[in-house]
Amino acid sequence: MKANLIFFCSIILISLIIYSCRKGGRCEQALNVTQSEIAVTFKDSATNKYLYSEINPLYNKDSFKVFDPKGNSLVILFASNQIPNTSDGYFVLSFGNIYDQQTDAASFNSELCKDVVVQYKYNERDTIRACFKSKTTKCGSVFETLKVYNRGKLLTTVLNNTFADITVIKK
């Protein structure tokens, strides 16, 4: 009986070791809601041009700012993409963190919505709303659901991730 128990425990231990060492058993790139972001492509509704093109932009990307509900500036990153069939490019502006450790813990129990203020230039503002429900994973945490709105219109719904990619048409 004791020998069977030792044998059984040995099999379980060996299985756990093999499982944790095989490819995919470890967290290669753990996601965490504390590193969440929204990437936005901005276009003008009248001309369909990119607001932040590399050549003759409608707006200066250095004037772009994003503020959380408390008025704190969020981190902004820029990525350049090519405009199809042209030699011009445009900037995608990414900002975060969407999740705030001090105020958003309730999102692990129920959906939480918050507005961020987008400032194109000193006198032009817009609002982007992010609604999310967070969950803990084996390797970190993700938004079980992340919904992003602009002017009351749902732009995207993302599942089990910490990132959303949207296009905002500025009126």
N, C-alpha and C positions, 0 to 999 in steps of 0.2 A: 504494500500500500504506500509506504513512504517512498519507495523507489519510483512508483508511478507518479506521485506528486512531484518529485524532483524532475523526472523526465518531462512532465507536462509543463512545469514552470520554465525549464530550459528551452523547450520548443517555443513558448510564448516570447521569452527574452530574445532568442535568435531571430524570430519573426519581426519583432520590433526593431532590432538593430538593422536587419536587411531592409525593412521598409523605410527607415529614416535615412539610409545611405543611398538608396536608389535614386535615379534622376526623378525630380519632381517631388521627392519626399521632403525637401527643404524649401524654404521660402527664398527664391532667387531675387525677386523684386517685390518686397512686401509693400502693399498699399496702405496708406493711413490717411484718415480724413483730416488730420492736422496738416497735410500737405496737399490740400484740394485746390482746384482752380477751374476757372472758366476761360476758354479761349474764344475771342470774339473777332469776327470779320465784320467791319462796318461798311455799309454801302448807302449811297444817297438815293432816296426814293424818286426824285425828279429826273436824275441823269443816269442812274444805275452805275455810277462810278464808285470806285473804292474811296472812302474818305481819307485813308492813309496810304495812298499810292506812293511809290518811291519817286516818280517823276511828276511834278506839278500836283502835289496833294491838295485836296480840298481843306484839310486840317493838318496842323503840325502835330506829329505824334508826341513831341516833347511837352505839349500843353495838356495831353490826356492825363486824367487823374481818376481814381476810383476811391470812394469812401465807404466804410462800413456803417452800420446803423448808429454807431457812437461818434461818427465823424473822423475816425482814424483812417489815414491813407493805407491802402492795400498795396502790396508789392505788384509791380507791373513788369512783364517781360514782353519783348518784341521778337517776332519771327517773320522772316521775309518769305513770301511765296511768289511764284511767277504768275502773271496774268496770262491765261491761255491765248495763244496766237499773237503775242506782242513781245516787245523787248522790255516792257515795264513790269514791275513787281508791286506788291502791296504788303502792308504789314498786318499781321494778325496780332492783336493785343491780348495778352493773357494776364489775368489777375487772380490773386488769392491771398491768403487762405480764405476759403468760404466758411469752413468750420472754425469756430472760436472756442477754445478749451474752457474759457471762463464763463461763457454764456450758453453754449449749445449742447451740454450733456444730456438734456431732455430729449434730444433727437434720437437717442438710443431706445427710447420708449414710444415716441410718437413723432409724426411729421412736424417739422419746424419750418417756418417760412421767414425769410429776412430779405430786406431790400438793400441793395448797394446803389449808391449814386455814382453815375458816370458823368464826368465833366469833360466835354469835348474841348472847350476853351472856357475862359473865366466866366462868361455870361451864358453859356449853353450847357444845360444838364438834362439827363435822362435817368431812368431807374430801371434796373434789372432785378427781378425777384428770383431768388433761389429757394425752393422748397425741398427739403430732404429728410430722409429717415436713415439713420446710421445703424450699422450692425458690426459686431466684432467678428473677425475671421480668425482662422488658425494662425495667420501671419501678421495680423494688424487689424485694420478696420476699413470699411468702405461705406459709401452711401448705398443702402439697399435700393433706394430710389432717389434720384435727383432730377427735379423738374425745374426748367429755367423759362421765365416769362419776361416779355417786354411789352409794355402798354396793354397788359391784360391778355396777351396772346401767348399761348404755350409754344415755345420754340423748339424744345427738345425734352425728352425723357430718357435718362440714362439709368441703367441697372447695374448694381454691383461694381461700382467704379468710384473714382475720386475726381473725375475730369469730365467736363462737358465742352463741346465745341458748337458754337452757335453763329448765326449771321443776324445782325441787327440792321434793319432798313430804317435809316434816319429820315424823319419827315421834316 
